[in-house]
Amino acid sequence: MTLKFDKYQGAGNDFIILNNYNGSYSRLSEEQIRGMCNRQMGIGADGLILLEPSDSSDFEMKYYNSDGKVSSLCGNGARCVVLYAHKKKIIGEKTKFNTIDGVHQ
């Protein structure tokens, strides 16, 4: 699998961000995410974020901790994915996005 990723850091935490608008990364396993986040053998990160389409917001943020398990919103990760989405012209100056715990603006 070819992995096209960006790595962002916010307030001391770093994240692997994957654009999953086409569903390419929907089947990542906990083991694969854990491997990517591993600082010795992988890319190294505090977590992995999937940016996905949403019917009710600008996008959906799926956040995984470095152990590969899905988690609720990560504030620093949210800041990073919003900047990523803005730089990629997915959003404008303001945004509304979904996470596992609801809608954020």
N, C-alpha and C positions, 0 to 999 in steps of 0.2 A: 504494500500500500504506500502510495506517495502521500506524504503529509505536508500540507501547506499551512503553516501556522505563523502567528505573530506572538511575540512575548512582550508583555507590558508589566510595569511595576507601578504600584500606588501605595504611598506611605509605608514603604518597606516590605510589602508583600509583592510577589511576582506570580504572573499567571500566563498560562498558555491559552491563547484564544484561537478558536477554529470557527471559520464561517461555515455553518452547516445549513445554509439556505437550500442546497440541493440534496441534502440528506446523506452525503457521503460518509459522515462520521456518526450516524445514528446507532450503529451497532458496536461501538467501542465497548469493550468489556472493562470491568473493574481492574483486571490484571493489566490490560493495555494502558489504561489511564495511570495506574500506579507506576508502571514502567516509564511512561513519558515524564512523570513528575519526579522520578528518582534523580537526585542530584549527582550521583556517581555514574550511573549507567544510561541515563536518559537525557532529556532536555533540561530537566530540573525546574521545579516550580512549586509554589504553595498550593496551587490548584489549577484546574482546567475549566475553561468556559466555552460552551457551545453557544453561538449566536444563531438563532433559528427564526423562521418566519412566524408571525402571529396574526390571527384573524381579528383580534380585538385591540392590538397595540402596534407600535412601530416594529417591535421585535420581541422575542423571548430569550431570556438568559437562563441557560441550564448550567449550574455550578456543581463541580465535583471537587472534593477535598483531595489532597495528595495521596490518600489511601485508596482512591478510586471510587469512593462512595458518594452518591448524590447528596447534596446538602442544601440548606436554605440559602437565602440571600447572603452574600458577602459584600459588605459595604465598599471595601477597597477594590474588589473585583468588579462591582457595579460601576464604579468610577472609571475603571480601565475599559470595560466593554462599551460604555457610552462614548468615550473618547475614540475608541476603535471604530464604532459605528459612524461617528461624525466624520472621521478622516476618510472612511470608505464611502461617504456620501449616502449612507443608508438613512440617516436622520439629519435634521437641520439643527438649529440652535436650541430647540427644546425637544423633549422626548417623553414618551410614556412607554414603559416596557413591562412585560410579565416575568415573574419568577415563580418558583414553587410556592412562595408564600403570598402571592398576590401581585397587584399592579403598583408600579412605582413611577414617580415623575421627577 
